Amino acid sequence: MTDNSTRPEPIILACAAADDTRERLSDELSRRYSANYRILSSASAAESADLLRRAAANGDPVALVLSDDLTEDERDGTIFDVARRLFPDVRRGLVVRWGSWTDSAVAQAIFSAMTRTLIDYYVVQPRHTPDEYFHRTVTEFLLEWERAAGDHSPDAIVLGRDGLPRVHEIRRFLSRAGIRFRYAAPGSPLAEATARETGEESDAPAVRLADGRLLVDPVNAELADAVGLTTTLPSHTVDLAIIGAGPGGLAAAVYAASEGLDTLVLERESIGGQAGSSSLIRNYLGFSRGVSGAELSERAYQQAWVFGARFGHTREVIGMEIDDDGFVLRIAPGDTVRSRAVVLASGVSYRRLAIPGLDPWVGSAVFYGASAVEAKAQTGRIAHVVGGGNSAGQAALHLARYAASVSLIVRSPNLAASMSAYLIDELAAAGVAVLTETKVVGGGGNGDRLDHLVLRHRATGEETTVPSNALFITIGAAPHTDWLPEAVLRDDWGFVWTGSDVVLEGGRRAWSHERAPGALEASVPGFFAIGDVRRGSVKRVASAVGEGSVVISSVHAFLAERSAERG
Protein backbone atom coordinates (compact mmCIF):
# COMPACT_ATOMS: atom_id res chain seq x y z
CA MET A 1 0.00 0.00 0.00
CA THR A 2 0.99 3.64 -0.12
CA ASP A 3 3.02 5.51 2.48
CA ASN A 4 0.94 7.63 4.87
CA SER A 5 3.87 8.92 6.94
CA THR A 6 3.52 12.44 5.48
CA ARG A 7 -0.16 12.70 6.30
CA PRO A 8 -0.74 15.55 8.79
CA GLU A 9 -1.77 14.59 12.30
CA PRO A 10 -5.53 14.84 12.83
CA ILE A 11 -6.63 17.51 15.29
CA ILE A 12 -8.72 17.15 18.43
CA LEU A 13 -10.01 20.55 19.53
CA ALA A 14 -11.24 21.20 23.09
CA CYS A 15 -13.13 24.43 23.71
CA ALA A 16 -14.24 25.47 27.20
CA ALA A 17 -14.71 28.87 28.80
CA ALA A 18 -14.00 27.70 32.36
CA ASP A 19 -10.30 27.28 33.09
CA ASP A 20 -10.74 24.10 35.13
CA THR A 21 -12.86 22.43 32.44
CA ARG A 22 -10.44 23.41 29.68
CA GLU A 23 -7.45 22.15 31.66
CA ARG A 24 -9.14 18.85 32.49
CA LEU A 25 -10.06 18.27 28.85
CA SER A 26 -6.66 19.23 27.50
CA ASP A 27 -4.75 17.21 30.08
CA GLU A 28 -6.84 14.05 29.68
CA LEU A 29 -6.80 14.23 25.90
CA SER A 30 -3.03 14.85 25.79
CA ARG A 31 -2.24 11.94 28.10
CA ARG A 32 -4.11 9.47 25.90
CA TYR A 33 -4.03 10.76 22.31
CA SER A 34 -1.07 13.13 21.81
CA ALA A 35 1.07 10.43 20.16
CA ASN A 36 -1.28 10.28 17.16
CA TYR A 37 -3.37 13.44 17.32
CA ARG A 38 -2.60 17.14 17.71
CA ILE A 39 -4.46 18.43 20.77
CA LEU A 40 -5.59 22.05 20.62
CA SER A 41 -7.55 24.01 23.22
CA SER A 42 -9.27 27.36 23.32
CA ALA A 43 -11.27 29.49 25.72
CA SER A 44 -14.06 30.62 23.39
CA ALA A 45 -16.08 29.65 20.36
CA ALA A 46 -14.63 32.58 18.40
CA GLU A 47 -11.07 31.45 19.11
CA SER A 48 -11.98 27.88 18.21
CA ALA A 49 -13.51 29.02 14.91
CA ASP A 50 -10.25 30.75 14.03
CA LEU A 51 -8.30 27.57 14.82
CA LEU A 52 -10.63 25.56 12.57
CA ARG A 53 -10.30 28.02 9.70
CA ARG A 54 -6.50 27.90 9.92
CA ALA A 55 -6.61 24.09 9.96
CA ALA A 56 -8.81 24.05 6.85
CA ALA A 57 -6.52 26.52 5.06
CA ASN A 58 -3.49 24.36 5.90
CA GLY A 59 -5.19 21.12 4.84
CA ASP A 60 -5.03 19.72 8.37
CA PRO A 61 -7.80 17.19 9.17
CA VAL A 62 -9.96 17.77 12.25
CA ALA A 63 -11.31 14.59 13.79
CA LEU A 64 -13.15 15.78 16.90
CA VAL A 65 -14.44 19.01 18.42
CA LEU A 66 -15.43 19.04 22.09
CA SER A 67 -16.99 22.21 23.45
CA ASP A 68 -19.20 23.44 26.26
CA ASP A 69 -20.05 26.58 24.28
CA LEU A 70 -23.25 26.78 22.24
CA THR A 71 -22.94 30.53 21.62
CA GLU A 72 -24.25 31.45 18.17
CA ASP A 73 -22.44 33.97 16.03
CA GLU A 74 -24.74 35.92 13.68
CA ARG A 75 -22.63 34.98 10.66
CA ASP A 76 -21.21 31.55 11.48
CA GLY A 77 -23.63 30.00 14.00
CA THR A 78 -22.11 27.84 16.75
CA ILE A 79 -18.61 26.38 16.81
CA PHE A 80 -20.22 23.06 15.86
CA ASP A 81 -21.73 24.67 12.73
CA VAL A 82 -18.31 25.98 11.72
CA ALA A 83 -16.69 22.59 12.30
CA ARG A 84 -19.20 20.71 10.18
CA ARG A 85 -19.07 23.21 7.30
CA LEU A 86 -15.28 23.02 7.12
CA PHE A 87 -14.90 19.32 7.97
CA PRO A 88 -17.99 17.26 7.00
CA ASP A 89 -16.65 14.09 8.67
CA VAL A 90 -15.79 15.73 11.99
CA ARG A 91 -17.39 14.39 15.18
CA ARG A 92 -18.82 16.92 17.64
CA GLY A 93 -19.50 16.53 21.34
CA LEU A 94 -21.15 18.94 23.76
CA VAL A 95 -19.21 18.88 27.03
CA VAL A 96 -21.31 18.87 30.22
CA ARG A 97 -20.45 18.43 33.87
CA TRP A 98 -21.43 15.20 35.60
CA GLY A 99 -25.01 15.37 36.92
CA SER A 100 -25.81 18.62 35.11
CA TRP A 101 -28.50 16.86 33.09
CA THR A 102 -30.76 17.23 36.11
CA ASP A 103 -30.82 20.95 35.30
CA SER A 104 -33.71 21.39 32.89
CA ALA A 105 -31.85 24.09 30.96
CA VAL A 106 -28.88 21.78 30.34
CA ALA A 107 -31.14 18.88 29.40
CA GLN A 108 -33.06 21.10 26.97
CA ALA A 109 -29.79 22.34 25.45
CA ILE A 110 -28.74 18.73 24.79
CA PHE A 111 -32.11 17.80 23.27
CA SER A 112 -32.14 20.91 21.09
CA ALA A 113 -28.55 20.44 19.89
CA MET A 114 -29.26 16.82 18.95
CA THR A 115 -32.49 17.70 17.12
CA ARG A 116 -30.76 20.51 15.21
CA THR A 117 -27.91 18.08 14.34
CA LEU A 118 -25.41 20.48 15.91
CA ILE A 119 -23.77 17.65 17.84
CA ASP A 120 -23.36 13.90 17.55
CA TYR A 121 -23.77 13.42 21.30
CA TYR A 122 -22.89 14.89 24.66
CA VAL A 123 -19.69 14.13 26.59
CA VAL A 124 -19.31 14.18 30.36
CA GLN A 125 -16.13 16.07 31.23
CA PRO A 126 -13.40 13.91 32.84
CA ARG A 127 -13.46 13.79 36.64
CA HIS A 128 -10.26 11.85 37.33
CA THR A 129 -7.25 10.42 35.50
CA PRO A 130 -7.68 8.20 33.62
CA ASP A 131 -11.41 8.61 33.17
CA GLU A 132 -12.30 5.58 31.05
CA TYR A 133 -15.95 6.56 30.70
CA PHE A 134 -14.79 9.77 29.06
CA HIS A 135 -12.33 7.91 26.86
CA ARG A 136 -14.92 5.36 25.75
CA THR A 137 -16.98 8.16 24.21
CA VAL A 138 -13.93 9.86 22.70
CA THR A 139 -12.54 6.67 21.14
CA GLU A 140 -15.97 5.83 19.67
CA PHE A 141 -16.05 9.31 18.12
CA LEU A 142 -12.56 8.83 16.70
CA LEU A 143 -13.42 5.41 15.27
CA GLU A 144 -16.51 6.86 13.57
CA TRP A 145 -14.42 9.71 12.16
CA GLU A 146 -11.76 7.32 10.86
CA ARG A 147 -14.38 5.17 9.13
CA ALA A 148 -15.96 8.21 7.52
CA ALA A 149 -12.77 10.07 6.60
CA GLY A 150 -10.79 7.11 5.29
CA ASP A 151 -8.53 4.74 7.16
CA HIS A 152 -4.79 5.50 7.31
CA SER A 153 -3.96 1.92 6.32
CA PRO A 154 -6.91 0.61 4.30
CA ASP A 155 -7.48 -3.05 3.55
CA ALA A 156 -8.09 -2.19 -0.10
CA ILE A 157 -7.81 0.58 -2.68
CA VAL A 158 -10.59 0.80 -5.28
CA LEU A 159 -9.44 2.08 -8.66
CA GLY A 160 -11.44 3.07 -11.70
CA ARG A 161 -13.42 5.83 -13.32
CA ASP A 162 -16.16 7.24 -11.09
CA GLY A 163 -18.64 7.15 -13.97
CA LEU A 164 -18.52 3.34 -14.15
CA PRO A 165 -21.43 1.69 -12.27
CA ARG A 166 -19.22 -1.27 -11.35
CA VAL A 167 -16.83 1.03 -9.46
CA HIS A 168 -19.75 2.12 -7.27
CA GLU A 169 -20.94 -1.48 -6.83
CA ILE A 170 -17.48 -2.56 -5.62
CA ARG A 171 -17.33 0.30 -3.13
CA ARG A 172 -20.77 -0.58 -1.76
CA PHE A 173 -19.89 -4.25 -1.49
CA LEU A 174 -16.64 -3.61 0.40
CA SER A 175 -18.27 -1.06 2.70
CA ARG A 176 -21.12 -3.39 3.68
CA ALA A 177 -18.69 -6.29 4.09
CA GLY A 178 -16.82 -4.26 6.72
CA ILE A 179 -13.69 -3.90 4.55
CA ARG A 180 -11.85 -0.60 5.03
CA PHE A 181 -10.98 0.92 1.67
CA ARG A 182 -10.09 4.14 -0.09
CA TYR A 183 -11.19 5.18 -3.55
CA ALA A 184 -8.56 6.46 -6.00
CA ALA A 185 -9.85 8.29 -9.07
CA PRO A 186 -7.75 8.08 -12.26
CA GLY A 187 -5.02 10.69 -12.20
CA SER A 188 -5.10 11.13 -8.42
CA PRO A 189 -1.80 10.82 -6.49
CA LEU A 190 -3.04 7.58 -4.88
CA ALA A 191 -4.00 6.07 -8.26
CA GLU A 192 -0.68 7.07 -9.81
CA ALA A 193 1.28 5.67 -6.86
CA THR A 194 -0.66 2.40 -7.08
CA ALA A 195 -0.04 2.20 -10.85
CA ARG A 196 3.69 2.61 -10.26
CA GLU A 197 3.68 -0.15 -7.65
CA THR A 198 1.64 -2.60 -9.75
CA GLY A 199 2.91 -1.66 -13.17
CA GLU A 200 -0.66 -1.46 -14.46
CA GLU A 201 -2.77 1.57 -15.30
CA SER A 202 -6.36 1.38 -16.49
CA ASP A 203 -9.75 3.04 -16.09
CA ALA A 204 -11.31 -0.42 -15.61
CA PRO A 205 -12.49 -1.25 -12.08
CA ALA A 206 -9.71 -2.79 -10.00
CA VAL A 207 -9.04 -3.49 -6.33
CA ARG A 208 -5.57 -3.41 -4.80
CA LEU A 209 -5.48 -5.45 -1.58
CA ALA A 210 -3.26 -4.82 1.42
CA ASP A 211 -1.18 -7.92 0.62
CA GLY A 212 -0.29 -6.52 -2.81
CA ARG A 213 -2.74 -8.49 -4.95
CA LEU A 214 -4.44 -6.60 -7.77
CA LEU A 215 -7.93 -7.78 -8.82
CA VAL A 216 -8.97 -6.38 -12.19
CA ASP A 217 -12.74 -6.07 -12.71
CA PRO A 218 -13.51 -8.70 -10.04
CA VAL A 219 -16.97 -10.17 -9.55
CA ASN A 220 -18.42 -10.08 -6.03
CA ALA A 221 -17.63 -13.75 -5.37
CA GLU A 222 -13.97 -13.13 -6.24
CA LEU A 223 -13.92 -10.10 -3.94
CA ALA A 224 -15.51 -12.08 -1.13
CA ASP A 225 -12.95 -14.88 -1.44
CA ALA A 226 -10.09 -12.39 -1.60
CA VAL A 227 -11.06 -10.65 1.65
CA GLY A 228 -11.72 -13.86 3.56
CA LEU A 229 -15.49 -14.22 3.27
CA THR A 230 -16.66 -17.79 2.72
CA THR A 231 -18.48 -18.65 -0.48
CA THR A 232 -18.27 -22.46 -0.23
CA LEU A 233 -21.33 -24.53 0.63
CA PRO A 234 -21.60 -27.58 2.94
CA SER A 235 -22.09 -30.99 1.35
CA HIS A 236 -24.14 -32.38 4.25
CA THR A 237 -27.73 -31.58 5.22
CA VAL A 238 -27.93 -28.63 7.61
CA ASP A 239 -30.61 -28.16 10.26
CA LEU A 240 -31.53 -24.67 9.10
CA ALA A 241 -30.85 -22.61 6.00
CA ILE A 242 -31.47 -18.88 6.35
CA ILE A 243 -31.90 -17.00 3.08
CA GLY A 244 -30.84 -13.38 3.51
CA ALA A 245 -28.37 -11.72 5.89
CA GLY A 246 -30.29 -8.60 6.76
CA PRO A 247 -31.17 -7.78 10.39
CA GLY A 248 -33.85 -10.52 10.55
CA GLY A 249 -31.68 -13.22 9.00
CA LEU A 250 -28.70 -12.33 11.18
CA ALA A 251 -30.86 -12.39 14.33
CA ALA A 252 -32.20 -15.81 13.35
CA ALA A 253 -28.62 -17.01 12.77
CA VAL A 254 -27.51 -15.82 16.21
CA TYR A 255 -30.36 -17.58 18.02
CA ALA A 256 -30.26 -20.74 15.89
CA ALA A 257 -26.50 -21.23 16.14
CA SER A 258 -26.40 -20.36 19.85
CA GLU A 259 -29.08 -23.01 20.49
CA GLY A 260 -27.13 -25.75 18.74
CA LEU A 261 -28.69 -25.84 15.28
CA ASP A 262 -26.38 -26.49 12.34
CA THR A 263 -27.04 -23.16 10.60
CA LEU A 264 -26.19 -21.87 7.13
CA VAL A 265 -26.86 -18.27 6.01
CA LEU A 266 -27.05 -17.59 2.27
CA GLU A 267 -26.70 -13.99 1.04
CA ARG A 268 -26.67 -13.02 -2.62
CA GLU A 269 -25.05 -9.61 -2.08
CA SER A 270 -23.52 -8.50 1.22
CA ILE A 271 -24.66 -8.62 4.82
CA GLY A 272 -27.05 -6.05 6.21
CA GLY A 273 -29.80 -5.92 3.62
CA GLN A 274 -31.37 -2.48 3.20
CA ALA A 275 -30.44 -1.61 6.77
CA GLY A 276 -26.78 -2.18 5.90
CA SER A 277 -26.78 0.94 3.74
CA SER A 278 -28.35 3.21 6.40
CA SER A 279 -25.98 5.94 7.54
CA LEU A 280 -27.39 6.21 11.06
CA ILE A 281 -30.22 4.38 12.85
CA ARG A 282 -31.05 6.59 15.82
CA ASN A 283 -34.02 4.72 17.28
CA TYR A 284 -32.59 1.19 17.61
CA LEU A 285 -32.65 -0.02 21.22
CA GLY A 286 -29.33 0.06 23.04
CA PHE A 287 -27.48 2.54 20.81
CA SER A 288 -28.10 5.91 22.41
CA ARG A 289 -25.98 7.81 19.87
CA GLY A 290 -27.32 5.76 16.99
CA VAL A 291 -25.54 3.14 14.93
CA SER A 292 -24.84 2.86 11.22
CA GLY A 293 -26.49 -0.01 9.40
CA ALA A 294 -23.07 -1.32 8.35
CA GLU A 295 -21.77 -1.42 11.92
CA LEU A 296 -24.94 -3.04 13.27
CA SER A 297 -24.75 -5.69 10.55
CA GLU A 298 -21.04 -6.31 11.12
CA ARG A 299 -21.60 -6.80 14.85
CA ALA A 300 -24.48 -9.19 14.24
CA TYR A 301 -22.47 -11.12 11.65
CA GLN A 302 -19.55 -11.56 14.04
CA GLN A 303 -21.93 -12.60 16.81
CA ALA A 304 -23.52 -15.29 14.63
CA TRP A 305 -20.12 -16.44 13.32
CA VAL A 306 -18.61 -16.99 16.79
CA PHE A 307 -21.63 -19.13 17.69
CA GLY A 308 -20.78 -21.33 14.71
CA ALA A 309 -23.16 -20.18 11.97
CA ARG A 310 -21.79 -20.79 8.46
CA PHE A 311 -22.12 -18.14 5.77
CA GLY A 312 -22.33 -18.48 2.00
CA HIS A 313 -21.52 -14.96 0.83
CA THR A 314 -22.51 -13.86 -2.70
CA ARG A 315 -24.59 -17.03 -3.13
CA GLU A 316 -28.04 -16.49 -4.64
CA VAL A 317 -30.88 -18.97 -4.13
CA ILE A 318 -32.72 -19.39 -7.44
CA GLY A 319 -35.02 -22.34 -6.73
CA MET A 320 -36.35 -24.73 -4.11
CA GLU A 321 -37.71 -28.29 -4.14
CA ILE A 322 -39.48 -30.05 -1.28
CA ASP A 323 -39.08 -33.75 -0.59
CA ASP A 324 -39.51 -36.21 2.30
CA ASP A 325 -36.13 -35.24 3.77
CA GLY A 326 -36.78 -31.50 3.79
CA PHE A 327 -35.70 -28.86 1.30
CA VAL A 328 -33.30 -28.70 -1.62
CA LEU A 329 -32.14 -25.18 -2.39
CA ARG A 330 -30.70 -24.49 -5.82
CA ILE A 331 -27.84 -21.98 -5.66
CA ALA A 332 -26.51 -20.08 -8.68
CA PRO A 333 -24.75 -20.98 -10.83
CA GLY A 334 -25.24 -24.75 -10.33
CA ASP A 335 -24.95 -25.83 -6.70
CA THR A 336 -27.46 -27.25 -4.23
CA VAL A 337 -27.85 -27.26 -0.46
CA ARG A 338 -30.06 -29.58 1.61
CA SER A 339 -31.74 -28.33 4.75
CA ARG A 340 -34.27 -29.69 7.22
CA ALA A 341 -35.90 -26.26 7.66
CA VAL A 342 -35.71 -22.89 5.92
CA VAL A 343 -36.15 -19.30 7.09
CA LEU A 344 -36.71 -16.77 4.31
CA ALA A 345 -35.36 -13.33 5.30
CA SER A 346 -34.55 -11.92 1.88
CA GLY A 347 -36.20 -8.55 2.41
CA VAL A 348 -37.30 -6.42 -0.51
CA SER A 349 -35.76 -4.58 -3.45
CA TYR A 350 -36.69 -1.16 -4.75
CA ARG A 351 -38.64 -1.09 -8.01
CA ARG A 352 -37.07 0.71 -10.96
CA LEU A 353 -38.56 4.00 -12.08
CA ALA A 354 -39.95 3.72 -15.61
CA ILE A 355 -37.98 6.75 -16.82
CA PRO A 356 -35.78 5.76 -19.78
CA GLY A 357 -33.97 9.09 -19.66
CA LEU A 358 -32.34 8.10 -16.37
CA ASP A 359 -31.15 4.66 -17.48
CA PRO A 360 -27.63 5.74 -18.60
CA TRP A 361 -26.81 6.92 -15.08
CA VAL A 362 -28.14 3.97 -13.06
CA GLY A 363 -25.30 2.80 -10.83
CA SER A 364 -23.17 5.92 -11.21
CA ALA A 365 -25.52 8.84 -10.43
CA VAL A 366 -28.91 7.15 -10.02
CA PHE A 367 -29.02 4.70 -7.11
CA TYR A 368 -31.77 2.35 -5.97
CA GLY A 369 -31.51 2.33 -2.19
CA ALA A 370 -30.02 4.65 0.41
CA SER A 371 -26.35 3.80 0.02
CA ALA A 372 -24.40 5.61 2.74
CA VAL A 373 -21.10 4.91 1.00
CA GLU A 374 -22.10 7.16 -1.93
CA ALA A 375 -22.69 10.24 0.22
CA LYS A 376 -19.10 11.47 0.32
CA ALA A 377 -18.87 11.29 -3.47
CA GLN A 378 -21.57 14.00 -3.58
CA THR A 379 -19.38 16.61 -1.88
CA GLY A 380 -20.28 19.99 -3.34
CA ARG A 381 -22.96 18.49 -5.60
CA ILE A 382 -26.74 18.71 -5.75
CA ALA A 383 -28.54 15.56 -4.61
CA HIS A 384 -32.17 14.43 -4.57
CA VAL A 385 -33.76 11.57 -2.64
CA VAL A 386 -37.09 10.02 -3.63
CA GLY A 387 -39.15 8.51 -0.80
CA GLY A 388 -40.94 9.37 2.40
CA GLY A 389 -39.84 6.57 4.73
CA ASN A 390 -37.08 6.41 7.32
CA SER A 391 -34.56 5.04 4.81
CA ALA A 392 -35.07 8.09 2.62
CA GLY A 393 -34.82 10.43 5.61
CA GLN A 394 -31.59 8.84 6.84
CA ALA A 395 -30.09 9.03 3.35
CA ALA A 396 -31.00 12.70 2.96
CA LEU A 397 -29.63 13.56 6.39
CA HIS A 398 -26.32 11.82 5.69
CA LEU A 399 -26.03 13.43 2.26
CA ALA A 400 -26.50 16.84 3.89
CA ARG A 401 -23.07 16.43 5.52
CA TYR A 402 -21.40 16.66 2.12
CA ALA A 403 -23.68 17.82 -0.69
CA ALA A 404 -24.16 21.47 -1.53
CA SER A 405 -27.92 20.92 -1.34
CA VAL A 406 -30.26 18.00 -0.69
CA SER A 407 -33.95 17.74 -1.56
CA LEU A 408 -36.39 15.03 -0.52
CA ILE A 409 -39.08 14.25 -3.11
CA VAL A 410 -42.30 12.73 -1.73
CA ARG A 411 -45.66 11.93 -3.33
CA SER A 412 -47.73 12.62 -0.21
CA PRO A 413 -48.71 16.04 1.18
CA ASN A 414 -46.38 15.61 4.18
CA LEU A 415 -43.97 13.22 5.91
CA ALA A 416 -45.81 12.68 9.18
CA ALA A 417 -47.51 9.42 8.21
CA SER A 418 -44.40 7.62 6.96
CA MET A 419 -41.35 8.96 8.80
CA SER A 420 -40.24 9.06 12.44
CA ALA A 421 -40.74 12.44 14.11
CA TYR A 422 -37.08 12.77 15.13
CA LEU A 423 -36.00 12.42 11.49
CA ILE A 424 -38.47 15.05 10.30
CA ASP A 425 -37.08 17.51 12.86
CA GLU A 426 -33.46 16.71 11.97
CA LEU A 427 -34.11 17.10 8.24
CA ALA A 428 -35.55 20.55 8.82
CA ALA A 429 -32.58 21.52 10.99
CA ALA A 430 -30.11 20.26 8.39
CA GLY A 431 -31.69 22.40 5.68
CA VAL A 432 -33.02 19.51 3.59
CA ALA A 433 -35.77 20.76 1.26
CA VAL A 434 -38.94 18.65 1.19
CA LEU A 435 -40.81 18.70 -2.12
CA THR A 436 -44.28 17.34 -1.39
CA GLU A 437 -46.82 15.99 -3.89
CA THR A 438 -44.02 15.73 -6.43
CA LYS A 439 -42.58 12.96 -8.58
CA VAL A 440 -39.63 12.55 -10.93
CA VAL A 441 -40.68 12.23 -14.58
CA GLY A 442 -37.43 12.79 -16.45
CA GLY A 443 -33.79 13.73 -16.34
CA GLY A 444 -30.61 13.89 -18.32
CA GLY A 445 -26.97 14.85 -18.40
CA ASN A 446 -23.78 15.18 -20.32
CA GLY A 447 -21.25 12.37 -20.62
CA ASP A 448 -20.78 10.49 -17.33
CA ARG A 449 -22.63 13.08 -15.27
CA LEU A 450 -26.32 13.55 -14.54
CA ASP A 451 -27.02 17.29 -14.48
CA HIS A 452 -30.80 17.74 -14.22
CA LEU A 453 -34.13 16.20 -13.27
CA VAL A 454 -37.64 16.94 -14.46
CA LEU A 455 -40.20 17.08 -11.65
CA ARG A 456 -43.99 17.15 -11.88
CA HIS A 457 -46.40 18.37 -9.22
CA ARG A 458 -49.09 15.72 -8.76
CA ALA A 459 -51.93 18.18 -8.11
CA THR A 460 -51.24 20.90 -10.68
CA GLY A 461 -49.36 18.87 -13.30
CA GLU A 462 -46.78 21.64 -13.55
CA GLU A 463 -43.34 20.44 -14.62
CA THR A 464 -40.05 22.03 -13.61
CA THR A 465 -36.45 21.26 -14.53
CA VAL A 466 -34.02 21.40 -11.61
CA PRO A 467 -30.24 20.92 -11.48
CA SER A 468 -29.21 17.58 -9.95
CA ASN A 469 -26.06 15.46 -9.87
CA ALA A 470 -27.37 12.41 -8.01
CA LEU A 471 -30.70 10.69 -7.40
CA PHE A 472 -31.35 8.15 -4.64
CA ILE A 473 -34.60 6.17 -5.01
CA THR A 474 -36.17 4.43 -1.99
CA ILE A 475 -39.73 3.68 -3.08
CA GLY A 476 -41.77 0.80 -4.47
CA ALA A 477 -40.21 -1.98 -2.41
CA ALA A 478 -41.04 -5.45 -3.75
CA PRO A 479 -40.05 -8.92 -2.48
CA HIS A 480 -37.80 -11.19 -4.52
CA THR A 481 -39.91 -14.35 -4.28
CA ASP A 482 -40.61 -15.38 -7.87
CA TRP A 483 -38.20 -18.33 -7.48
CA LEU A 484 -40.36 -19.99 -4.80
CA PRO A 485 -42.52 -23.00 -5.71
CA GLU A 486 -46.29 -22.54 -6.00
CA ALA A 487 -46.78 -24.41 -2.73
CA VAL A 488 -45.58 -21.28 -0.86
CA LEU A 489 -48.66 -19.05 -0.68
CA ARG A 490 -48.02 -15.40 -1.57
CA ASP A 491 -50.19 -12.34 -2.09
CA ASP A 492 -50.56 -10.50 -5.40
CA TRP A 493 -47.34 -8.56 -4.79
CA GLY A 494 -45.25 -11.59 -3.87
CA PHE A 495 -45.21 -11.21 -0.06
CA VAL A 496 -45.38 -14.53 1.81
CA TRP A 497 -48.41 -15.36 3.96
CA THR A 498 -47.54 -16.81 7.38
CA GLY A 499 -49.18 -18.14 10.54
CA SER A 500 -52.95 -18.11 10.84
CA ASP A 501 -53.19 -15.92 7.71
CA VAL A 502 -52.20 -18.96 5.64
CA VAL A 503 -55.48 -20.71 6.51
CA LEU A 504 -57.55 -17.53 6.34
CA GLU A 505 -56.28 -16.68 2.86
CA GLY A 506 -55.73 -20.12 1.32
CA GLY A 507 -58.04 -22.39 3.32
CA ARG A 508 -57.48 -26.14 3.52
CA ARG A 509 -56.03 -26.06 0.03
CA ALA A 510 -53.06 -24.10 1.33
CA TRP A 511 -52.82 -25.90 4.72
CA SER A 512 -54.11 -29.47 4.88
CA HIS A 513 -52.30 -30.52 8.07
CA GLU A 514 -54.00 -31.24 11.40
CA ARG A 515 -51.97 -28.75 13.41
CA ALA A 516 -52.20 -25.02 12.81
CA PRO A 517 -49.27 -23.25 11.13
CA GLY A 518 -46.61 -22.15 13.59
CA ALA A 519 -45.75 -18.52 14.22
CA LEU A 520 -44.16 -17.11 11.06
CA GLU A 521 -44.57 -20.49 9.27
CA ALA A 522 -45.63 -20.34 5.61
CA SER A 523 -47.97 -22.71 3.78
CA VAL A 524 -45.19 -25.34 3.55
CA PRO A 525 -44.39 -26.94 6.94
CA GLY A 526 -40.83 -26.12 7.97
CA PHE A 527 -40.59 -23.07 5.69
CA PHE A 528 -40.75 -19.74 7.57
CA ALA A 529 -40.72 -16.09 6.47
CA ILE A 530 -39.62 -13.09 8.53
CA GLY A 531 -39.02 -9.39 8.04
CA ASP A 532 -40.02 -7.30 5.04
CA VAL A 533 -40.64 -10.31 2.77
CA ARG A 534 -43.49 -11.47 5.03
CA ARG A 535 -47.03 -10.26 4.37
CA GLY A 536 -48.14 -7.88 7.14
CA SER A 537 -44.71 -7.26 8.67
CA VAL A 538 -43.82 -3.96 10.30
CA LYS A 539 -41.10 -2.33 8.19
CA ARG A 540 -38.62 -1.57 10.95
CA VAL A 541 -35.17 -2.95 11.77
CA ALA A 542 -36.20 -3.80 15.33
CA SER A 543 -39.27 -5.68 14.08
CA ALA A 544 -37.18 -7.80 11.71
CA VAL A 545 -34.69 -8.57 14.50
CA GLY A 546 -37.55 -9.55 16.81
CA GLU A 547 -39.06 -11.89 14.23
CA GLY A 548 -35.63 -13.40 13.58
CA SER A 549 -35.26 -14.30 17.24
CA VAL A 550 -38.84 -15.49 17.71
CA VAL A 551 -38.92 -17.73 14.64
CA ILE A 552 -36.29 -20.09 16.02
CA SER A 553 -38.70 -21.45 18.65
CA SER A 554 -41.04 -22.43 15.79
CA VAL A 555 -38.12 -24.00 13.92
CA HIS A 556 -37.29 -26.10 17.00
CA ALA A 557 -40.91 -27.19 17.29
CA PHE A 558 -41.03 -28.24 13.64
CA LEU A 559 -37.74 -30.17 13.82
CA ALA A 560 -38.90 -31.94 17.01
CA GLU A 561 -42.18 -32.84 15.32
CA ARG A 562 -40.39 -34.19 12.26
CA SER A 563 -38.02 -36.26 14.43
CA ALA A 564 -40.98 -37.71 16.39
CA GLU A 565 -42.74 -38.67 13.15
CA ARG A 566 -39.68 -40.64 12.09
CA GLY A 567 -39.43 -42.48 15.26
Beta strands, then each sheet from edge to edge (+ up, - down):
strand 1: 11-15
strand 2: 38-42
strand 3: 62-67
strand 4: 91-96
strand 5: 121-124
strand 6: 156-159
strand 7: 181-184
strand 8: 206-209
strand 9: 214-216
strand 10: 238-243
strand 11: 263-267
strand 12: 310-313
strand 13: 317-323
strand 14: 326-331
strand 15: 335-344
strand 16: 348-350
strand 17: 366-368
strand 18: 382-386
strand 19: 405-409
strand 20: 433-435
strand 21: 438-446
strand 22: 449-457
strand 23: 463-467
strand 24: 470-473
strand 25: 477-479
strand 26: 527-529
sheet 1: 2+ 1+ 3+ 4+ 5+
sheet 2: 7+ 6+ 8- 9+
sheet 3: 12+ 11+ 10+ 15+ 14- 13+
sheet 4: 12+ 11+ 10+ 15+ 26+
sheet 5: 16+ 25-
sheet 6: 17+ 24+ 18+ 19+ 20+
sheet 7: 21+ 22- 23+
end
